[in-house]
Amino acid sequence: GRKIPIIADDYVDMEFGTGALKITPAHDPNDYEIGKRHNLETVMMMNKDATINQNGGKYAGLDRYKCRTALWEDMQSEGLAINITKHATRVPISQRGGEMIEPMASTQWFVKTEGMAAKALDAVRSGKTKFVPPRFERMWDYWLEDIRDWCISRQLWWGHRIP
């Protein structure tokens, strides 16, 4: 019996499906950002070995794929599944092994980039640094004006590996 808050957010596409979206802040980068905006709890549902943890209730210990199948079967048997509509999704797939990537919130290390970005923008705006051809200045500005801190943790989740 966990209570699930209902929120409104501009990320939701009102023209797609019901216009409602369930979010899992601990297991999706976009959902994580929505969760931060609305101060939602980040509940981990999966262990690092892709089994469901204690937060999964009766599904705890199941492999993620078996859990999804069992959960869907339970929803259907309880009359909670209203409609099935096929649509294309963008599931991240590992380029190395071909398996589905399961995003997971975890402790990360970041490099603060705001100061570096400001100096880099100033170098171009002051004329100290020039782009050839000059049209690339717009891209430079675009990248650096909305800069985020750089994740340097040693895993593929939510960031780039240390060079």
DOFIRO-35370 format. One record per residue (C-alpha): residue in three letters; y, z, x. Coordinates in steps of 0.5 Angstrom, whole numbers, padded with zeros to 4 digits, always signed. Each point is the difference from the previous one (the first is absolute). Layout:
AlaYZX/...
***
This chain:
Gly+0000+0000+0000/Arg+0006-0002+0004/Lys+0006-0002-0003/Ile+0003-0007+0002/Pro+0007-0001-0001/Ile+0003-0006-0003/Ile+0006-0003+0004/Ala+0004-0007-0001/Asp+0001-0004+0007/Asp+0003-0007+0001/Tyr-0006-0001+0004/Val-0004-0001-0006/Asp+0000-0008-0003/Met+0001+0001-0007/Glu-0003-0007-0002/Phe-0007+0001+0004/Gly-0005+0003-0005/Thr+0002+0007-0004/Gly+0006+0001+0005/Ala-0003+0007+0002/Leu-0003+0001+0007/Lys-0004+0006+0003/Ile+0002+0001+0007/Thr-0003+0004+0005/Pro+0005+0002+0005/Ala-0005+0002+0005/His-0004-0006+0000/Asp+0005-0006+0000/Pro+0006-0001+0004/Asn+0004-0003-0006/Asp-0002+0006-0005/Tyr+0002+0005+0006/Glu+0007-0003+0000/Ile+0000+0001-0008/Gly-0003+0007+0001/Lys+0006+0002+0005/Arg+0005-0002-0005/His-0003+0004-0005/Asn-0002+0006+0004/Leu-0007-0001-0002/Glu-0006+0004+0003/Thr-0004-0004+0005/Val-0007+0001-0002/Met-0006-0002+0005/Met-0006-0003-0004/Met-0004-0003+0006/Asn-0003+0003+0006/Lys+0001-0004+0007/Asp-0007-0003-0001/Ala+0002-0003-0007/Thr-0004+0005-0004/Ile+0004+0004-0006/Asn+0002+0007+0002/Gln+0000+0006-0005/Asn+0006-0003-0003/Gly-0004-0005-0004/Gly-0004+0005-0004/Lys-0007-0002-0002/Tyr+0001-0006+0004/Ala+0001+0004+0007/Gly-0005-0002+0005/Leu-0001-0007-0003/Asp+0002-0006+0005/Arg+0006-0004-0003/Tyr-0003-0006-0003/Lys-0005+0004-0003/Cys+0005+0005-0003/Arg+0004-0006-0003/Thr-0006-0003-0003/Ala-0002+0007-0003/Leu+0007+0002-0002/Trp+0001-0007-0004/Glu-0007+0001-0003/Asp+0003+0007-0002/Met+0006-0003-0003/Gln-0003-0005-0004/Ser-0006+0005-0003/Glu+0006+0005-0002/Gly+0004-0006-0003/Leu+0006+0001+0005/Ala-0001-0008+0002/Ile+0004-0004-0005/Asn+0000-0007+0003/Ile-0002-0004+0006/Thr+0004-0005+0003/Lys-0001-0004+0006/His+0006-0001+0005/Ala+0001-0001+0007/Thr+0001+0006+0005/Arg+0002+0001+0007/Val-0005+0005+0003/Pro+0001+0001+0007/Ile-0006-0003+0005/Ser-0001+0002+0007/Gln+0001-0006+0004/Arg-0005+0003+0005/Gly-0006+0002-0004/Gly+0001-0003-0007/Glu+0000+0006-0004/Met+0005+0003-0005/Ile+0005+0004+0003/Glu+0002+0007-0004/Pro+0007+0002+0002/Met+0000+0008+0001/Ala+0006+0004+0001/Ser-0001+0004+0007/Thr+0004+0003+0005/Gln+0004-0005+0004/Trp+0004-0001+0006/Phe+0007-0003-0001/Val+0005-0003+0005/Lys+0007+0001-0003/Thr+0004-0007+0000/Glu+0006+0001-0004/Gly+0004+0001+0007/Met-0003-0005+0003/Ala+0001-0005-0005/Ala+0007+0002-0001/Lys+0001-0002+0008/Ala-0003-0006-0001/Leu+0004-0002-0006/Asp+0006+0001+0004/Ala-0002-0004+0006/Val+0000-0006-0004/Arg+0006+0001-0005/Ser+0004+0002+0007/Gly-0002-0006+0003/Lys-0004+0003+0006/Thr-0006-0003-0003/Lys-0001-0007-0002/Phe-0005-0004-0004/Val-0001-0007+0001/Pro+0000-0003-0005/Pro+0005+0005-0003/Arg-0004-0001-0007/Phe-0005+0005+0002/Glu+0006+0006+0000/Arg-0001+0000-0008/Met-0008+0002+0001/Trp+0002+0005+0006/Asp+0005+0003-0005/Tyr-0005+0000-0006/Trp-0006+0003+0005/Leu+0005+0006+0003/Glu+0004+0002-0006/Asp-0006+0002-0004/Ile-0004+0003+0005/Arg-0005+0005+0000/Asp-0003+0005+0005/Trp-0005-0003+0004/Cys-0007+0002-0001/Ile-0004+0001+0007/Ser-0006+0003-0002/Arg-0007-0002+0002/Gln-0003-0003-0006/Leu+0001-0006-0004/Trp+0002+0004-0006/Trp+0008+0000-0002/Gly+0002-0003+0006/His-0001-0004+0007/Arg-0004+0002+0006/Ile+0004+0003+0006/Pro+0001-0007+0004/
***
